[in-house]
Amino acid sequence: MADAFFDSFRYGLAVLLVRCPDLRRYAHIAHWWTEEIENYGDAIRFRDKLRDEDGDRLLLDEYEQLCTELEAELHSHFGASGML
């Protein structure tokens, strides 16, 4: 189970840092929001799976929105840390 957690965190962080390059210099404090980044990674993976498989459009729309909200939340966490 620890490997799945670690992969979700790493994947979520990688996607976040690609989409928000201004956060890259603060990657060293990402562990402060491990659970949120893991959730973001899981949501991104599922959203991408829905996209690839032409999944349920309503569910895809929900996950698009969820990913956007999680990304904004993580961005605000970094900002609230006083590091930005």
N, CA, C and O of each residue as an XYZ file, in Angstrom:
336
protein
N       0.822     -1.195      0.000
C       0.000      0.000      0.000
C       0.865      1.257      0.000
O       0.469      2.271     -0.575
N       2.017      1.213      0.622
C       2.887      2.379      0.664
C       3.354      2.771     -0.732
O       3.510      3.960     -1.011
N       3.582      1.800     -1.617
C       4.012      2.112     -2.971
C       2.943      2.877     -3.735
O       3.259      3.820     -4.461
N       1.684      2.488     -3.582
C       0.587      3.186     -4.254
C       0.503      4.625     -3.766
O       0.288      5.542     -4.558
N       0.671      4.821     -2.468
C       0.666      6.165     -1.889
C       1.802      6.987     -2.477
O       1.600      8.120     -2.913
N       2.979      6.418     -2.487
C       4.161      7.119     -2.971
C       4.006      7.485     -4.440
O       4.336      8.604     -4.831
N       3.519      6.577     -5.250
C       3.330      6.852     -6.666
C       2.305      7.960     -6.892
O       2.514      8.824     -7.744
N       1.213      7.950     -6.153
C       0.193      8.994     -6.306
C       0.757     10.354     -5.928
O       0.482     11.355     -6.589
N       1.539     10.384     -4.873
C       2.158     11.640     -4.453
C       3.119     12.140     -5.528
O       3.048     13.298     -5.940
N       4.006     11.274     -5.974
C       4.995     11.680     -6.979
C       4.326     12.109     -8.276
O       4.708     13.112     -8.879
N       3.332     11.348     -8.699
C       2.627     11.682     -9.937
C       1.893     13.013     -9.787
O       1.981     13.878    -10.659
N       1.177     13.173     -8.688
C       0.449     14.416     -8.448
C       1.368     15.616     -8.391
O       1.065     16.668     -8.955
N       2.495     15.460     -7.708
C       3.448     16.564     -7.610
C       4.045     16.891     -8.976
O       4.192     18.061     -9.328
N       4.385     15.866     -9.739
C       4.956     16.095    -11.071
C       3.977     16.857    -11.964
O       4.361     17.811    -12.640
N       2.723     16.436    -11.964
C       1.713     17.121    -12.786
C       1.527     18.558    -12.306
O       1.456     19.485    -13.114
N       1.449     18.736    -10.999
C       1.268     20.078    -10.441
C       2.416     21.002    -10.847
O       2.186     22.149    -11.230
N       3.636     20.508    -10.765
C       4.795     21.342    -11.081
C       4.910     21.637    -12.573
O       5.470     22.662    -12.960
N       4.387     20.750    -13.410
C       4.357     21.025    -14.852
C       3.291     22.077    -15.146
O       3.519     22.997    -15.933
N       2.136     21.939    -14.518
C       1.027     22.869    -14.777
C       1.225     24.224    -14.090
O       0.697     25.236    -14.551
N       1.974     24.242    -13.003
C       2.207     25.483    -12.248
C       3.711     25.665    -12.043
O       4.208     25.452    -10.937
N       4.436     26.051    -13.080
C       5.893     26.130    -12.966
C       6.379     27.095    -11.887
O       7.505     26.967    -11.406
N       5.545     28.056    -11.502
C       5.940     28.981    -10.443
C       6.105     28.280     -9.095
O       6.712     28.835     -8.179
N       5.570     27.069     -8.967
C       5.685     26.320     -7.711
C       6.932     25.445     -7.653
O       7.243     24.897     -6.595
N       7.641     25.303     -8.742
C       8.779     24.375     -8.794
C       9.833     24.664     -7.733
O      10.389     23.737     -7.146
N      10.108     25.911     -7.488
C      11.154     26.227     -6.507
C      10.730     25.913     -5.076
O      11.545     25.978     -4.155
N       9.450     25.571     -4.887
C       8.946     25.235     -3.561
C       8.624     23.754     -3.411
O       7.973     23.353     -2.446
N       9.071     22.949     -4.350
C       8.797     21.504     -4.313
C       9.306     20.873     -3.017
O       8.765     19.864     -2.565
N      10.334     21.458     -2.423
C      10.903     20.892     -1.194
C       9.941     20.951     -0.004
O      10.163     20.256      0.987
N       8.896     21.749     -0.072
C       7.925     21.791      1.030
C       6.624     21.079      0.677
O       5.656     21.141      1.434
N       6.598     20.409     -0.460
C       5.375     19.730     -0.913
C       4.896     18.683      0.082
O       3.699     18.406      0.158
N       5.808     18.101      0.841
C       5.419     17.067      1.816
C       4.467     17.614      2.882
O       3.824     16.836      3.588
N       4.370     18.918      3.005
C       3.429     19.505      3.962
C       1.988     19.181      3.581
O       1.106     19.164      4.440
N       1.748     18.927      2.302
C       0.399     18.658      1.791
C       0.339     17.300      1.090
O      -0.240     17.171      0.012
N       0.935     16.309      1.706
C       1.030     14.974      1.114
C      -0.332     14.426      0.711
O      -0.500     13.963     -0.417
N      -1.296     14.471      1.604
C      -2.609     13.893      1.311
C      -3.295     14.620      0.155
O      -3.885     13.984     -0.719
N      -3.219     15.940      0.150
C      -3.853     16.711     -0.913
C      -3.202     16.431     -2.268
O      -3.892     16.321     -3.281
N      -1.879     16.318     -2.282
C      -1.173     16.039     -3.531
C      -1.471     14.622     -4.000
O      -1.610     14.379     -5.199
N      -1.567     13.692     -3.068
C      -1.932     12.322     -3.420
C      -3.339     12.294     -4.038
O      -3.555     11.641     -5.059
N      -4.281     12.993     -3.428
C      -5.647     13.056     -3.967
C      -5.661     13.684     -5.361
O      -6.383     13.228     -6.248
N      -4.874     14.713     -5.542
C      -4.759     15.363     -6.851
C      -4.224     14.374     -7.883
O      -4.753     14.282     -8.991
N      -3.179     13.637     -7.522
C      -2.614     12.642     -8.432
C      -3.617     11.575     -8.811
O      -3.712     11.191     -9.977
N      -4.374     11.089     -7.825
C      -5.402     10.076     -8.100
C      -6.492     10.630     -9.017
O      -6.943      9.947     -9.937
N      -6.908     11.865     -8.762
C      -7.957     12.487     -9.582
C      -7.472     12.701    -11.014
O      -8.221     12.475    -11.965
N      -6.236     13.131    -11.168
C      -5.664     13.340    -12.502
C      -5.611     12.020    -13.264
O      -5.978     11.958    -14.438
N      -5.154     10.971    -12.596
C      -5.071      9.653    -13.250
C      -6.448      9.176    -13.712
O      -6.603      8.695    -14.834
N      -7.440      9.313    -12.836
C      -8.778      8.848    -13.195
C      -9.371      9.694    -14.310
O     -10.014      9.170    -15.220
N      -9.155     11.006    -14.240
C      -9.632     11.898    -15.302
C      -9.004     11.516    -16.641
O      -9.690     11.453    -17.661
N      -7.712     11.268    -16.629
C      -7.025     10.893    -17.867
C      -7.514      9.548    -18.394
O      -7.611      9.348    -19.605
N      -7.820      8.632    -17.485
C      -8.366      7.332    -17.893
C      -9.722      7.529    -18.576
O      -9.994      6.921    -19.612
N     -10.562      8.373    -17.997
C     -11.862      8.666    -18.608
C     -11.688      9.293    -19.990
O     -12.420      8.961    -20.923
N     -10.731     10.186    -20.117
C     -10.466     10.822    -21.412
C     -10.033      9.781    -22.446
O     -10.535      9.759    -23.570
N      -9.099      8.926    -22.048
C      -8.551      7.923    -22.974
C      -9.586      6.904    -23.423
O      -9.551      6.430    -24.559
N     -10.501      6.571    -22.534
C     -11.478      5.524    -22.825
C     -12.816      6.072    -23.308
O     -13.783      5.322    -23.439
N     -12.875      7.362    -23.571
C     -14.149      7.990    -23.933
C     -15.230      7.603    -22.929
O     -16.318      7.154    -23.289
N     -14.884      7.796    -21.654
C     -15.789      7.417    -20.570
C     -17.000      8.322    -20.465
O     -17.214      9.210    -21.291
N     -17.767      8.080    -19.455
C     -18.982      8.833    -19.144
C     -18.674     10.331    -19.142
O     -17.862     10.800    -18.345
N     -19.316     11.069    -20.025
C     -19.035     12.503    -20.189
C     -19.358     13.303    -18.926
O     -18.622     14.223    -18.569
N     -20.441     12.960    -18.260
C     -20.809     13.662    -17.037
C     -19.755     13.443    -15.954
O     -19.359     14.383    -15.265
N     -19.311     12.210    -15.811
C     -18.276     11.899    -14.823
C     -16.961     12.586    -15.188
O     -16.257     13.090    -14.313
N     -16.638     12.605    -16.459
C     -15.423     13.294    -16.906
C     -15.496     14.776    -16.566
O     -14.520     15.346    -16.077
N     -16.635     15.403    -16.816
C     -16.802     16.818    -16.475
C     -16.612     17.053    -14.982
O     -15.997     18.040    -14.578
N     -17.140     16.148    -14.164
C     -16.976     16.267    -12.712
C     -15.503     16.182    -12.321
O     -15.034     16.942    -11.474
N     -14.783     15.262    -12.937
C     -13.364     15.109    -12.615
C     -12.525     16.251    -13.158
O     -11.523     16.623    -12.547
N     -12.912     16.814    -14.290
C     -12.231     18.012    -14.797
C     -12.345     19.132    -13.758
O     -11.365     19.805    -13.441
N     -13.556     19.316    -13.238
C     -13.794     20.348    -12.229
C     -13.041     20.043    -10.940
O     -12.434     20.934    -10.346
N     -13.078     18.788    -10.509
C     -12.373     18.389     -9.287
C     -10.878     18.654     -9.414
O     -10.263     19.183     -8.488
N     -10.294     18.296    -10.536
C      -8.859     18.515    -10.740
C      -8.517     20.001    -10.701
O      -7.505     20.398    -10.124
N      -9.360     20.811    -11.312
C      -9.154     22.261    -11.298
C      -9.231     22.805     -9.878
O      -8.411     23.635     -9.483
N     -10.213     22.340     -9.110
C     -10.372     22.796     -7.728
C      -9.202     22.354     -6.853
O      -8.697     23.137     -6.049
N      -8.774     21.107     -7.006
C      -7.643     20.611     -6.212
C      -6.365     21.367     -6.552
O      -5.570     21.682     -5.667
N      -6.173     21.655     -7.822
C      -4.996     22.413     -8.243
C      -5.006     23.812     -7.626
O      -3.983     24.283     -7.131
N      -6.156     24.469     -7.657
C      -6.275     25.807     -7.063
C      -6.042     25.751     -5.555
O      -5.396     26.631     -4.987
N      -6.571     24.714     -4.913
C      -6.377     24.555     -3.474
C      -4.900     24.371     -3.143
O      -4.392     24.981     -2.203
N      -4.220     23.544     -3.903
C      -2.792     23.328     -3.660
C      -2.001     24.601     -3.912
O      -1.077     24.918     -3.163
N      -2.353     25.323     -4.947
C      -1.668     26.583     -5.231
C      -1.848     27.546     -4.063
O      -0.907     28.241     -3.680
N      -3.045     27.588     -3.499
C      -3.282     28.484     -2.360
C      -2.533     28.017     -1.118
O      -2.109     28.846     -0.312
N      -2.361     26.710     -0.946
C      -1.575     26.205      0.190
C      -0.136     26.714      0.110
O       0.428     27.176      1.103
N       0.443     26.624     -1.075
C       1.805     27.117     -1.237
C       1.855     28.615     -0.955
O       2.778     29.098     -0.300
N       0.857     29.349     -1.451
C       0.811     30.788     -1.219
C       0.649     31.134      0.249
O       1.274     32.072      0.743
N      -0.194     30.376      0.952
C      -0.436     30.624      2.372
C       0.775     30.275      3.225
O       0.889     30.727      4.364
N       1.670     29.477      2.679
C       2.858     29.088      3.443
C       3.802     30.268      3.624
O       4.734     30.213      4.427
N       3.553     31.339      2.868
C       4.420     32.501      2.947
C       5.682     32.347      2.122
O       6.567     33.202      2.162
N       5.764     31.259      1.374
C       6.959     30.981      0.590
C       6.873     31.581     -0.814
O       7.899     31.731     -1.477
N       5.661     31.928     -1.281
C       5.534     32.463     -2.645
C       5.790     33.941     -2.677
O       5.726     34.556     -3.741
